Amino acid sequence: MGHTEQQKALIQWWEESSRDLPWRQTRDPWSIMVSEAMLQQTQVSRVIPKYKCFLKKYPTPQECAEAPLSSIIDDWEGLGYNRRAINLHRSAQKIVEMHHGLVPDTLSALLKLPGVGPYTSRAILCFAFEEDVGVVDVNIHRIISRVTGEKLTPEEMQEKADNFVPEGQGWVWNQALMDLGSDVCKSRSADCENCPLSNYCRWKGEGLDPSKPKISTTNPKEKFEGSDRQGRGKLVNALRKRKIACSELEEVMGWTGDPERCKRVVAGLIKDGLVERNGKTGYRLPT
Ligand code: SF4
């Protein structure tokens, strides 16, 4: 990529086919930050109603920072991966303490916020502050690998992604790439015939896919059923409703007859700050 015609082709395609999503109608940095936290690992359709409710209740970092963590975890219900709620709450507190309640607008300051990594920091820079930076999520990573036909290191990938952004159009460019990745250049099927980048793409669906490792080095997706994550989720969900006694743990977590596993997983939840001891006899959400 990098040529004006390709950039124009993609942007034109997007303008004709773009989806209207609530976080695309705002440039408010806090709203963008909330949307990005929710969208990590949760489907768009599930995020939309939660995003709206959350921002109604916590329209600025200040409101979020002042709320007890238990409320934030409560309001996260249905999104999964509750650790993101803790990170968002801690980030809000840091934003209030160190940035006068305003989401920072530099990469270095954003990267210091809990749970904000190379992807989220750039997503905030691009989607809130309209900076011309490459936002490399899994979709964009895949497209760039395929278009260049190369396997790139993370640094090379970031550099390419930054270089591909047409000047002054970072916002629309990254939105367009994300939609292309979810609708056309998909992980398992690339619809190259209907792709606005097909004239410029080196891979085009033929031969080995440069976006996939030659030999799978990643673990197969962790099975949810019967996993520690499932037990963690069950306990946090139960705690959203009431405090839980130690004697109830096995039943609530779905591991009757395995107190050791319950203890180990609860210890992990406490360490992560998601659960607290409630005296000596039980547990509660952190206050
Ligand atoms: S031509 Fe095919 S492989 Fe290349 S970017 Fe488009 S959909 Fe993806």
py3Dmol code that shows the C-alpha trace and the ligand (Angstrom):
import py3Dmol

protein = """\
ATOM      1  CA  MET A   1       0.000   0.000   0.000  1.00  0.00           C
ATOM      2  CA  GLY A   2       1.111   3.558   0.315  1.00  0.00           C
ATOM      3  CA  HIS A   3      -0.104   4.782  -3.083  1.00  0.00           C
ATOM      4  CA  THR A   4      -2.789   7.361  -3.258  1.00  0.00           C
ATOM      5  CA  GLU A   5      -5.012   5.285  -5.574  1.00  0.00           C
ATOM      6  CA  GLN A   6      -5.171   2.391  -3.128  1.00  0.00           C
ATOM      7  CA  GLN A   7      -5.892   4.704  -0.296  1.00  0.00           C
ATOM      8  CA  LYS A   8      -8.648   6.356  -2.279  1.00  0.00           C
ATOM      9  CA  ALA A   9     -10.086   2.986  -3.315  1.00  0.00           C
ATOM     10  CA  LEU A  10     -10.348   1.785   0.263  1.00  0.00           C
ATOM     11  CA  ILE A  11     -11.807   5.010   1.601  1.00  0.00           C
ATOM     12  CA  GLN A  12     -14.349   5.119  -1.205  1.00  0.00           C
ATOM     13  CA  TRP A  13     -15.351   1.520  -0.490  1.00  0.00           C
ATOM     14  CA  TRP A  14     -15.786   2.358   3.172  1.00  0.00           C
ATOM     15  CA  GLU A  15     -17.851   5.452   2.528  1.00  0.00           C
ATOM     16  CA  GLU A  16     -20.274   3.308   0.546  1.00  0.00           C
ATOM     17  CA  SER A  17     -20.443   0.428   3.004  1.00  0.00           C
ATOM     18  CA  SER A  18     -19.570   1.733   6.461  1.00  0.00           C
ATOM     19  CA  ARG A  19     -21.481   0.666   9.526  1.00  0.00           C
ATOM     20  CA  ASP A  20     -22.921   3.220  11.859  1.00  0.00           C
ATOM     21  CA  LEU A  21     -21.628   2.501  15.339  1.00  0.00           C
ATOM     22  CA  PRO A  22     -22.167   4.735  18.372  1.00  0.00           C
ATOM     23  CA  TRP A  23     -18.448   5.208  19.032  1.00  0.00           C
ATOM     24  CA  ARG A  24     -18.020   6.417  15.482  1.00  0.00           C
ATOM     25  CA  GLN A  25     -20.299   9.360  16.178  1.00  0.00           C
ATOM     26  CA  THR A  26     -18.082  10.844  18.847  1.00  0.00           C
ATOM     27  CA  ARG A  27     -14.533  12.052  19.308  1.00  0.00           C
ATOM     28  CA  ASP A  28     -14.862  12.245  23.077  1.00  0.00           C
ATOM     29  CA  PRO A  29     -11.681  10.547  24.368  1.00  0.00           C
ATOM     30  CA  TRP A  30     -13.342   8.970  27.414  1.00  0.00           C
ATOM     31  CA  SER A  31     -16.139   7.492  25.273  1.00  0.00           C
ATOM     32  CA  ILE A  32     -13.555   6.079  22.872  1.00  0.00           C
ATOM     33  CA  MET A  33     -11.569   4.656  25.758  1.00  0.00           C
ATOM     34  CA  VAL A  34     -14.676   2.939  27.169  1.00  0.00           C
ATOM     35  CA  SER A  35     -15.595   1.542  23.750  1.00  0.00           C
ATOM     36  CA  GLU A  36     -12.099   0.167  23.218  1.00  0.00           C
ATOM     37  CA  ALA A  37     -12.048  -1.462  26.653  1.00  0.00           C
ATOM     38  CA  MET A  38     -15.404  -3.112  25.950  1.00  0.00           C
ATOM     39  CA  LEU A  39     -14.620  -4.145  22.378  1.00  0.00           C
ATOM     40  CA  GLN A  40     -11.542  -6.143  23.355  1.00  0.00           C
ATOM     41  CA  GLN A  41     -12.832  -9.702  23.167  1.00  0.00           C
ATOM     42  CA  THR A  42     -16.545  -8.858  23.116  1.00  0.00           C
ATOM     43  CA  GLN A  43     -18.797  -8.708  20.045  1.00  0.00           C
ATOM     44  CA  VAL A  44     -20.000  -5.362  18.756  1.00  0.00           C
ATOM     45  CA  SER A  45     -23.687  -6.251  19.168  1.00  0.00           C
ATOM     46  CA  ARG A  46     -23.206  -7.023  22.852  1.00  0.00           C
ATOM     47  CA  VAL A  47     -21.097  -3.943  23.434  1.00  0.00           C
ATOM     48  CA  ILE A  48     -23.521  -1.358  21.968  1.00  0.00           C
ATOM     49  CA  PRO A  49     -26.170  -1.355  24.770  1.00  0.00           C
ATOM     50  CA  LYS A  50     -23.546  -1.700  27.504  1.00  0.00           C
ATOM     51  CA  TYR A  51     -21.519   1.171  26.073  1.00  0.00           C
ATOM     52  CA  LYS A  52     -24.534   3.474  26.105  1.00  0.00           C
ATOM     53  CA  CYS A  53     -25.536   2.582  29.677  1.00  0.00           C
ATOM     54  CA  PHE A  54     -22.008   2.847  30.996  1.00  0.00           C
ATOM     55  CA  LEU A  55     -21.464   6.319  29.580  1.00  0.00           C
ATOM     56  CA  LYS A  56     -24.810   7.514  30.818  1.00  0.00           C
ATOM     57  CA  LYS A  57     -23.787   6.511  34.319  1.00  0.00           C
ATOM     58  CA  TYR A  58     -20.130   7.508  34.055  1.00  0.00           C
ATOM     59  CA  PRO A  59     -19.975  10.270  31.437  1.00  0.00           C
ATOM     60  CA  THR A  60     -16.452  11.324  32.437  1.00  0.00           C
ATOM     61  CA  PRO A  61     -13.422   9.667  34.052  1.00  0.00           C
ATOM     62  CA  GLN A  62     -14.280  11.565  37.231  1.00  0.00           C
ATOM     63  CA  GLU A  63     -17.640   9.817  37.725  1.00  0.00           C
ATOM     64  CA  CYS A  64     -16.035   6.456  37.021  1.00  0.00           C
ATOM     65  CA  ALA A  65     -13.112   7.109  39.365  1.00  0.00           C
ATOM     66  CA  GLU A  66     -15.416   8.108  42.198  1.00  0.00           C
ATOM     67  CA  ALA A  67     -17.671   5.065  41.895  1.00  0.00           C
ATOM     68  CA  PRO A  68     -16.858   1.990  43.995  1.00  0.00           C
ATOM     69  CA  LEU A  69     -15.172  -0.759  42.021  1.00  0.00           C
ATOM     70  CA  SER A  70     -18.055  -3.095  42.851  1.00  0.00           C
ATOM     71  CA  SER A  71     -20.422  -0.848  40.831  1.00  0.00           C
ATOM     72  CA  ILE A  72     -18.114  -0.889  37.826  1.00  0.00           C
ATOM     73  CA  ILE A  73     -17.855  -4.686  37.983  1.00  0.00           C
ATOM     74  CA  ASP A  74     -21.642  -4.813  38.315  1.00  0.00           C
ATOM     75  CA  ASP A  75     -22.098  -2.652  35.249  1.00  0.00           C
ATOM     76  CA  TRP A  76     -19.678  -4.834  33.324  1.00  0.00           C
ATOM     77  CA  GLU A  77     -22.046  -7.797  33.564  1.00  0.00           C
ATOM     78  CA  GLY A  78     -22.501  -9.596  30.264  1.00  0.00           C
ATOM     79  CA  LEU A  79     -19.223  -8.367  28.772  1.00  0.00           C
ATOM     80  CA  GLY A  80     -16.952 -10.999  30.315  1.00  0.00           C
ATOM     81  CA  TYR A  81     -13.257 -10.650  31.118  1.00  0.00           C
ATOM     82  CA  ASN A  82     -13.949  -8.582  34.236  1.00  0.00           C
ATOM     83  CA  ARG A  83     -10.327  -7.613  34.595  1.00  0.00           C
ATOM     84  CA  ARG A  84     -10.963  -4.994  31.934  1.00  0.00           C
ATOM     85  CA  ALA A  85     -13.446  -3.309  34.294  1.00  0.00           C
ATOM     86  CA  ILE A  86     -10.781  -3.045  36.989  1.00  0.00           C
ATOM     87  CA  ASN A  87      -8.281  -1.605  34.547  1.00  0.00           C
ATOM     88  CA  LEU A  88     -10.767   0.939  33.271  1.00  0.00           C
ATOM     89  CA  HIS A  89     -11.598   1.992  36.830  1.00  0.00           C
ATOM     90  CA  ARG A  90      -7.905   2.303  37.734  1.00  0.00           C
ATOM     91  CA  SER A  91      -7.246   4.216  34.533  1.00  0.00           C
ATOM     92  CA  ALA A  92     -10.066   6.645  35.372  1.00  0.00           C
ATOM     93  CA  GLN A  93      -8.522   7.215  38.803  1.00  0.00           C
ATOM     94  CA  LYS A  94      -5.117   7.821  37.291  1.00  0.00           C
ATOM     95  CA  ILE A  95      -6.579  10.221  34.730  1.00  0.00           C
ATOM     96  CA  VAL A  96      -8.188  12.222  37.542  1.00  0.00           C
ATOM     97  CA  GLU A  97      -5.054  12.188  39.707  1.00  0.00           C
ATOM     98  CA  MET A  98      -2.488  12.918  37.036  1.00  0.00           C
ATOM     99  CA  HIS A  99      -4.263  14.518  34.081  1.00  0.00           C
ATOM    100  CA  HIS A 100      -6.936  16.765  35.644  1.00  0.00           C
ATOM    101  CA  GLY A 101      -9.648  14.336  34.620  1.00  0.00           C
ATOM    102  CA  LEU A 102      -8.828  14.480  30.909  1.00  0.00           C
ATOM    103  CA  VAL A 103      -7.749  11.423  28.914  1.00  0.00           C
ATOM    104  CA  PRO A 104      -4.156  12.172  27.883  1.00  0.00           C
ATOM    105  CA  ASP A 105      -3.339  12.743  24.230  1.00  0.00           C
ATOM    106  CA  THR A 106       0.205  11.401  24.023  1.00  0.00           C
ATOM    107  CA  LEU A 107       1.352   7.863  23.389  1.00  0.00           C
ATOM    108  CA  SER A 108       3.702   7.813  26.370  1.00  0.00           C
ATOM    109  CA  ALA A 109       1.060   9.024  28.833  1.00  0.00           C
ATOM    110  CA  LEU A 110      -1.588   6.657  27.472  1.00  0.00           C
ATOM    111  CA  LEU A 111       0.755   3.687  27.711  1.00  0.00           C
ATOM    112  CA  LYS A 112       1.141   4.339  31.434  1.00  0.00           C
ATOM    113  CA  LEU A 113      -2.573   3.734  32.059  1.00  0.00           C
ATOM    114  CA  PRO A 114      -3.522   0.276  33.357  1.00  0.00           C
ATOM    115  CA  GLY A 115      -4.646  -2.084  30.623  1.00  0.00           C
ATOM    116  CA  VAL A 116      -3.694   0.326  27.842  1.00  0.00           C
ATOM    117  CA  GLY A 117      -1.183  -1.240  25.475  1.00  0.00           C
ATOM    118  CA  PRO A 118       0.197  -0.420  22.017  1.00  0.00           C
ATOM    119  CA  TYR A 119      -3.155  -1.088  20.351  1.00  0.00           C
ATOM    120  CA  THR A 120      -5.514   0.767  22.709  1.00  0.00           C
ATOM    121  CA  SER A 121      -3.244   3.779  23.068  1.00  0.00           C
ATOM    122  CA  ARG A 122      -3.127   4.268  19.312  1.00  0.00           C
ATOM    123  CA  ALA A 123      -6.845   3.587  18.938  1.00  0.00           C
ATOM    124  CA  ILE A 124      -7.477   6.464  21.362  1.00  0.00           C
ATOM    125  CA  LEU A 125      -5.001   8.726  19.555  1.00  0.00           C
ATOM    126  CA  CYS A 126      -6.620   7.966  16.224  1.00  0.00           C
ATOM    127  CA  PHE A 127     -10.325   7.656  17.017  1.00  0.00           C
ATOM    128  CA  ALA A 128     -10.515  10.455  19.589  1.00  0.00           C
ATOM    129  CA  PHE A 129      -7.731  12.845  18.674  1.00  0.00           C
ATOM    130  CA  GLU A 130      -7.723  12.048  14.940  1.00  0.00           C
ATOM    131  CA  GLU A 131      -3.994  11.478  14.850  1.00  0.00           C
ATOM    132  CA  ASP A 132      -2.472   9.810  11.815  1.00  0.00           C
ATOM    133  CA  VAL A 133      -1.229   6.632  13.476  1.00  0.00           C
ATOM    134  CA  GLY A 134      -1.579   3.014  12.424  1.00  0.00           C
ATOM    135  CA  VAL A 135      -3.955   1.103  14.705  1.00  0.00           C
ATOM    136  CA  VAL A 136      -2.908  -2.536  14.547  1.00  0.00           C
ATOM    137  CA  ASP A 137      -5.617  -4.877  15.767  1.00  0.00           C
ATOM    138  CA  VAL A 138      -5.899  -8.499  14.591  1.00  0.00           C
ATOM    139  CA  ASN A 139      -7.842  -7.498  11.488  1.00  0.00           C
ATOM    140  CA  ILE A 140      -5.428  -4.819  10.395  1.00  0.00           C
ATOM    141  CA  HIS A 141      -2.475  -7.064  11.175  1.00  0.00           C
ATOM    142  CA  ARG A 142      -3.928  -9.696   8.859  1.00  0.00           C
ATOM    143  CA  ILE A 143      -4.614  -7.254   6.017  1.00  0.00           C
ATOM    144  CA  ILE A 144      -1.151  -5.725   6.126  1.00  0.00           C
ATOM    145  CA  SER A 145       0.484  -9.173   6.190  1.00  0.00           C
ATOM    146  CA  ARG A 146      -1.530 -10.229   3.161  1.00  0.00           C
ATOM    147  CA  VAL A 147      -1.156  -7.014   1.172  1.00  0.00           C
ATOM    148  CA  THR A 148       2.604  -6.882   1.701  1.00  0.00           C
ATOM    149  CA  GLY A 149       2.955 -10.663   1.446  1.00  0.00           C
ATOM    150  CA  GLU A 150       5.418 -10.525   4.309  1.00  0.00           C
ATOM    151  CA  LYS A 151       5.741 -11.815   7.811  1.00  0.00           C
ATOM    152  CA  LEU A 152       6.649  -8.766   9.851  1.00  0.00           C
ATOM    153  CA  THR A 153       7.936  -8.277  13.360  1.00  0.00           C
ATOM    154  CA  PRO A 154       5.658  -6.206  15.621  1.00  0.00           C
ATOM    155  CA  GLU A 155       7.920  -3.175  15.141  1.00  0.00           C
ATOM    156  CA  GLU A 156       7.942  -3.560  11.366  1.00  0.00           C
ATOM    157  CA  MET A 157       4.189  -4.045  11.377  1.00  0.00           C
ATOM    158  CA  GLN A 158       3.643  -0.856  13.366  1.00  0.00           C
ATOM    159  CA  GLU A 159       5.946   1.067  11.062  1.00  0.00           C
ATOM    160  CA  LYS A 160       4.157  -0.184   7.945  1.00  0.00           C
ATOM    161  CA  ALA A 161       0.762   0.559   9.478  1.00  0.00           C
ATOM    162  CA  ASP A 162       1.899   4.104  10.337  1.00  0.00           C
ATOM    163  CA  ASN A 163       3.284   4.641   6.850  1.00  0.00           C
ATOM    164  CA  PHE A 164       0.115   3.458   5.150  1.00  0.00           C
ATOM    165  CA  VAL A 165      -2.060   6.090   6.806  1.00  0.00           C
ATOM    166  CA  PRO A 166      -2.963   8.813   4.289  1.00  0.00           C
ATOM    167  CA  GLU A 167      -2.131  12.237   5.662  1.00  0.00           C
ATOM    168  CA  GLY A 168      -4.954  13.847   7.593  1.00  0.00           C
ATOM    169  CA  GLN A 169      -7.190  10.788   7.165  1.00  0.00           C
ATOM    170  CA  GLY A 170      -6.083   8.492   9.953  1.00  0.00           C
ATOM    171  CA  TRP A 171      -9.545   8.227  11.471  1.00  0.00           C
ATOM    172  CA  VAL A 172     -11.353   7.139   8.325  1.00  0.00           C
ATOM    173  CA  TRP A 173      -8.446   4.999   7.157  1.00  0.00           C
ATOM    174  CA  ASN A 174      -8.275   2.863  10.276  1.00  0.00           C
ATOM    175  CA  GLN A 175     -12.051   2.512  10.467  1.00  0.00           C
ATOM    176  CA  ALA A 176     -12.047   1.391   6.836  1.00  0.00           C
ATOM    177  CA  LEU A 177      -9.304  -1.173   7.411  1.00  0.00           C
ATOM    178  CA  MET A 178     -11.122  -2.569  10.426  1.00  0.00           C
ATOM    179  CA  ASP A 179     -14.327  -3.033   8.462  1.00  0.00           C
ATOM    180  CA  LEU A 180     -12.440  -4.538   5.545  1.00  0.00           C
ATOM    181  CA  GLY A 181     -10.944  -7.057   7.952  1.00  0.00           C
ATOM    182  CA  SER A 182     -14.270  -8.019   9.474  1.00  0.00           C
ATOM    183  CA  ASP A 183     -16.332  -8.041   6.256  1.00  0.00           C
ATOM    184  CA  VAL A 184     -14.031  -8.856   3.319  1.00  0.00           C
ATOM    185  CA  CYS A 185     -10.495  -9.879   4.212  1.00  0.00           C
ATOM    186  CA  LYS A 186     -11.574 -12.351   6.888  1.00  0.00           C
ATOM    187  CA  SER A 187      -9.349 -14.761   8.710  1.00  0.00           C
ATOM    188  CA  ARG A 188     -10.755 -17.909   7.089  1.00  0.00           C
ATOM    189  CA  SER A 189     -12.036 -16.486   3.836  1.00  0.00           C
ATOM    190  CA  ALA A 190     -10.775 -13.574   1.838  1.00  0.00           C
ATOM    191  CA  ASP A 191     -13.285 -12.223  -0.672  1.00  0.00           C
ATOM    192  CA  CYS A 192     -10.567 -10.891  -2.969  1.00  0.00           C
ATOM    193  CA  GLU A 193     -12.924 -10.391  -5.897  1.00  0.00           C
ATOM    194  CA  ASN A 194     -14.862  -7.782  -4.002  1.00  0.00           C
ATOM    195  CA  CYS A 195     -11.914  -6.192  -2.254  1.00  0.00           C
ATOM    196  CA  PRO A 196     -10.958  -2.581  -2.994  1.00  0.00           C
ATOM    197  CA  LEU A 197      -7.301  -3.474  -2.393  1.00  0.00           C
ATOM    198  CA  SER A 198      -7.161  -6.451  -4.754  1.00  0.00           C
ATOM    199  CA  ASN A 199      -5.110  -4.610  -7.388  1.00  0.00           C
ATOM    200  CA  TYR A 200      -2.466  -3.844  -4.839  1.00  0.00           C
ATOM    201  CA  CYS A 201      -2.429  -7.006  -2.766  1.00  0.00           C
ATOM    202  CA  ARG A 202       0.451  -9.459  -3.092  1.00  0.00           C
ATOM    203  CA  TRP A 203      -1.287 -12.459  -1.616  1.00  0.00           C
ATOM    204  CA  LYS A 204      -4.842 -12.352  -2.985  1.00  0.00           C
ATOM    205  CA  GLY A 205      -5.741 -15.714  -1.539  1.00  0.00           C
ATOM    206  CA  GLU A 206      -3.186 -17.736  -3.473  1.00  0.00           C
ATOM    207  CA  GLY A 207      -0.631 -20.006  -1.837  1.00  0.00           C
ATOM    208  CA  LEU A 208       0.387 -19.861   1.791  1.00  0.00           C
ATOM    209  CA  ASP A 209      -1.370 -17.208   3.784  1.00  0.00           C
ATOM    210  CA  PRO A 210       1.303 -14.773   5.027  1.00  0.00           C
ATOM    211  CA  SER A 211      -0.898 -13.795   7.956  1.00  0.00           C
ATOM    212  CA  LYS A 212      -0.777 -17.314   9.394  1.00  0.00           C
ATOM    213  CA  PRO A 213       2.223 -18.955  11.056  1.00  0.00           C
ATOM    214  CA  LYS A 214       3.643 -21.848   8.977  1.00  0.00           C
ATOM    215  CA  ILE A 215       3.402 -24.238  11.853  1.00  0.00           C
ATOM    216  CA  SER A 216       0.864 -23.360  14.443  1.00  0.00           C
ATOM    217  CA  THR A 217       2.752 -22.170  17.484  1.00  0.00           C
ATOM    218  CA  THR A 218      -0.274 -20.801  19.255  1.00  0.00           C
ATOM    219  CA  ASN A 219      -2.272 -22.955  21.621  1.00  0.00           C
ATOM    220  CA  PRO A 220      -5.689 -24.005  20.450  1.00  0.00           C
ATOM    221  CA  LYS A 221      -8.351 -21.683  21.790  1.00  0.00           C
ATOM    222  CA  GLU A 222      -8.934 -22.316  25.447  1.00  0.00           C
ATOM    223  CA  LYS A 223     -12.166 -24.223  25.934  1.00  0.00           C
ATOM    224  CA  PHE A 224     -14.573 -22.225  28.041  1.00  0.00           C
ATOM    225  CA  GLU A 225     -16.685 -25.114  29.284  1.00  0.00           C
ATOM    226  CA  GLY A 226     -15.053 -26.534  32.405  1.00  0.00           C
ATOM    227  CA  SER A 227     -12.282 -23.918  32.366  1.00  0.00           C
ATOM    228  CA  ASP A 228     -11.018 -21.844  35.281  1.00  0.00           C
ATOM    229  CA  ARG A 229     -12.430 -18.830  33.471  1.00  0.00           C
ATOM    230  CA  GLN A 230     -15.903 -20.317  33.637  1.00  0.00           C
ATOM    231  CA  GLY A 231     -15.630 -20.807  37.420  1.00  0.00           C
ATOM    232  CA  ARG A 232     -14.271 -17.293  37.833  1.00  0.00           C
ATOM    233  CA  GLY A 233     -17.191 -15.887  35.850  1.00  0.00           C
ATOM    234  CA  LYS A 234     -19.730 -17.865  37.866  1.00  0.00           C
ATOM    235  CA  LEU A 235     -18.396 -16.581  41.162  1.00  0.00           C
ATOM    236  CA  VAL A 236     -18.219 -12.936  40.048  1.00  0.00           C
ATOM    237  CA  ASN A 237     -21.768 -13.188  38.682  1.00  0.00           C
ATOM    238  CA  ALA A 238     -23.032 -14.607  41.968  1.00  0.00           C
ATOM    239  CA  LEU A 239     -21.215 -11.863  43.893  1.00  0.00           C
ATOM    240  CA  ARG A 240     -22.945  -9.259  41.768  1.00  0.00           C
ATOM    241  CA  LYS A 241     -26.148 -10.340  43.511  1.00  0.00           C
ATOM    242  CA  ARG A 242     -24.952 -11.050  47.062  1.00  0.00           C
ATOM    243  CA  LYS A 243     -22.049 -12.004  49.293  1.00  0.00           C
ATOM    244  CA  ILE A 244     -21.006 -15.637  49.130  1.00  0.00           C
ATOM    245  CA  ALA A 245     -19.981 -17.774  52.084  1.00  0.00           C
ATOM    246  CA  CYS A 246     -16.876 -20.001  51.924  1.00  0.00           C
ATOM    247  CA  SER A 247     -19.136 -23.023  52.335  1.00  0.00           C
ATOM    248  CA  GLU A 248     -21.012 -22.120  49.125  1.00  0.00           C
ATOM    249  CA  LEU A 249     -17.959 -21.768  46.903  1.00  0.00           C
ATOM    250  CA  GLU A 250     -17.936 -25.256  45.394  1.00  0.00           C
ATOM    251  CA  GLU A 251     -21.576 -25.085  44.407  1.00  0.00           C
ATOM    252  CA  VAL A 252     -21.439 -21.530  43.078  1.00  0.00           C
ATOM    253  CA  MET A 253     -18.327 -22.194  41.001  1.00  0.00           C
ATOM    254  CA  GLY A 254     -19.679 -25.483  39.683  1.00  0.00           C
ATOM    255  CA  TRP A 255     -16.880 -27.592  41.154  1.00  0.00           C
ATOM    256  CA  THR A 256     -18.536 -29.667  43.836  1.00  0.00           C
ATOM    257  CA  GLY A 257     -16.004 -32.012  45.412  1.00  0.00           C
ATOM    258  CA  ASP A 258     -13.020 -29.945  44.309  1.00  0.00           C
ATOM    259  CA  PRO A 259     -12.367 -27.430  47.095  1.00  0.00           C
ATOM    260  CA  GLU A 260      -8.694 -27.137  46.121  1.00  0.00           C
ATOM    261  CA  ARG A 261      -9.546 -25.854  42.683  1.00  0.00           C
ATOM    262  CA  CYS A 262     -12.036 -23.370  44.140  1.00  0.00           C
ATOM    263  CA  LYS A 263      -9.421 -22.099  46.580  1.00  0.00           C
ATOM    264  CA  ARG A 264      -6.787 -21.728  43.885  1.00  0.00           C
ATOM    265  CA  VAL A 265      -9.093 -19.877  41.500  1.00  0.00           C
ATOM    266  CA  VAL A 266     -10.471 -17.593  44.234  1.00  0.00           C
ATOM    267  CA  ALA A 267      -6.905 -16.752  45.249  1.00  0.00           C
ATOM    268  CA  GLY A 268      -6.320 -15.668  41.632  1.00  0.00           C
ATOM    269  CA  LEU A 269      -9.452 -13.493  41.662  1.00  0.00           C
ATOM    270  CA  ILE A 270      -8.336 -11.848  44.911  1.00  0.00           C
ATOM    271  CA  LYS A 271      -4.888 -11.237  43.488  1.00  0.00           C
ATOM    272  CA  ASP A 272      -6.423  -9.625  40.409  1.00  0.00           C
ATOM    273  CA  GLY A 273      -8.488  -7.336  42.638  1.00  0.00           C
ATOM    274  CA  LEU A 274     -11.821  -8.710  41.418  1.00  0.00           C
ATOM    275  CA  VAL A 275     -12.935 -10.309  44.682  1.00  0.00           C
ATOM    276  CA  GLU A 276     -12.373  -9.479  48.364  1.00  0.00           C
ATOM    277  CA  ARG A 277     -12.597 -11.462  51.585  1.00  0.00           C
ATOM    278  CA  ASN A 278     -15.713 -10.636  53.536  1.00  0.00           C
ATOM    279  CA  GLY A 279     -14.498 -11.256  57.058  1.00  0.00           C
ATOM    280  CA  LYS A 280     -13.296 -14.789  57.654  1.00  0.00           C
ATOM    281  CA  THR A 281     -16.306 -16.578  56.346  1.00  0.00           C
ATOM    282  CA  GLY A 282     -16.906 -15.405  52.822  1.00  0.00           C
ATOM    283  CA  TYR A 283     -16.315 -13.231  49.812  1.00  0.00           C
ATOM    284  CA  ARG A 284     -17.688 -10.079  48.193  1.00  0.00           C
ATOM    285  CA  LEU A 285     -16.952  -7.772  45.284  1.00  0.00           C
ATOM    286  CA  PRO A 286     -14.297  -5.175  46.128  1.00  0.00           C
ATOM    287  CA  THR A 287     -15.685  -2.064  47.744  1.00  0.00           C
TER     288      THR A 287
END
"""
ligand_1 = """\
8
SF4
S -7.159 -8.861 -2.035
Fe -7.863 -10.516 -0.737
S -6.162 -10.978 0.624
Fe -5.743 -8.991 -0.312
S -6.547 -7.519 1.155
Fe -8.192 -7.923 -0.297
S -9.413 -9.602 0.569
Fe -7.451 -9.486 1.662
"""
view = py3Dmol.view(width=600, height=400)
view.addModel(protein, "pdb")
view.setStyle({"model": 0}, {"cartoon": {"style": "trace"}})
view.addModel(ligand_1, "xyz")
view.setStyle({"model": 1}, {"stick": {}})
view.zoomTo()
view.show()
